[in-house]
Amino acid sequence: MLIATLVMAVLAIAFLIVAYTRGRNLHVAGLKAGAHMTLQVLPLLIFAFILAGTVQVLVPKELIARWIGTASGLRGIALGTLAGAITPGGPYVSLPIVAGLYRAGAGMGTTIAFLTSWSLWAVARMPMEVGLLGFRFAAIRFACTFFFPPIAGLIAHYLFK
């Protein structure tokens, strides 16, 4: 986590310096845009972290182990795939949830299936996709990606036990 933070800090400072050297108060406009995005995303981020933390302490480890732990096998992968498909929001919502589940004992295959289906299936994104690209395109894209989340979960399950 420290390395990712350092890389992000270096990039942010470098971009801020470039914006400053270009003049026209671009650095101020960039800081204002960043602050605006922070205010928009911060409440969702806070609640996602609260959810991730409370999952770890409220859901018994035995229940997690039985339903989505390493020993759950195909059932856990299927549940992870379905949960990822219906989880709304961006990575600031799904990643804290997956982190909480993983720390609470969810299996590698389940968490990989969750993230893969969240990124490929995204049921909440489907209406926009159909509206902008058409039903045929959305159906073909979904059909082409249908098997990837469970396969990714199975690969992770068997390779990283």
Secondary structure, DSSP 8 states (H G I E B T S, - for coil): -HHHHHHHHHHHHHHHHHHHHH-TTHHHHHHHHHHHHHHHHHHHHHHHHHHHHHHHHHS-HHHHHHHHSGGGTHHHHHHHHHHHHH--S-HHHHHHHHHHHHHHT--HHHHHHHHHHHHHT-GGGHHHHHHHH-HHHHHHHHHHHTTHHHHHHHHHHHH--
